[in-house]
Amino acid sequence: MGKDHIGYDELMDNALRGAMRTVMERVAENGLMGSHHLYITFRTDFPGVDVPDHLRDRYPDELTIVMQHQYWGLEVTEQGFSVTLSFNKVREHISIPFAALTSFAD
C-alpha cells in the first residue's frame, strides 16, 4: 500500500467521532432506552480529560466507563461530553473530549 495522501485515517476518525457525538446528544436528550448501555473507553492522560485524581492514579492510561442506569447531568458539546457517574457508590463528575476516546460500543 502506498502513502495515504487523502488522509483516510483522519477522515474515519472524524466520522466516528461525529457518530459518537450524535449518539451522546440523543442519549442526553432522550436517555437510554430499554437495556441499552454505552461502553466508553478513553485515555486518562489525554489533554482536556477531567477525572478525579484517584481515578487517574488507578487508571493512568485508559479507563472504560459504562453508562446505563446510574448517570446524571450528561452534557454534550462539539468537543466532548461531561457526566456524573457512580464509582464505588460515590458520584464523580468527569469531562472527556471526543478526541480522547479509544472505544465506543452499545
Helices and strands as residue ranges (DSSP letters): H 8-30, E 38-43, H 53-58, E 62-67, E 71-76, E 80-87, E 90-97, G 98-100, E 101-105
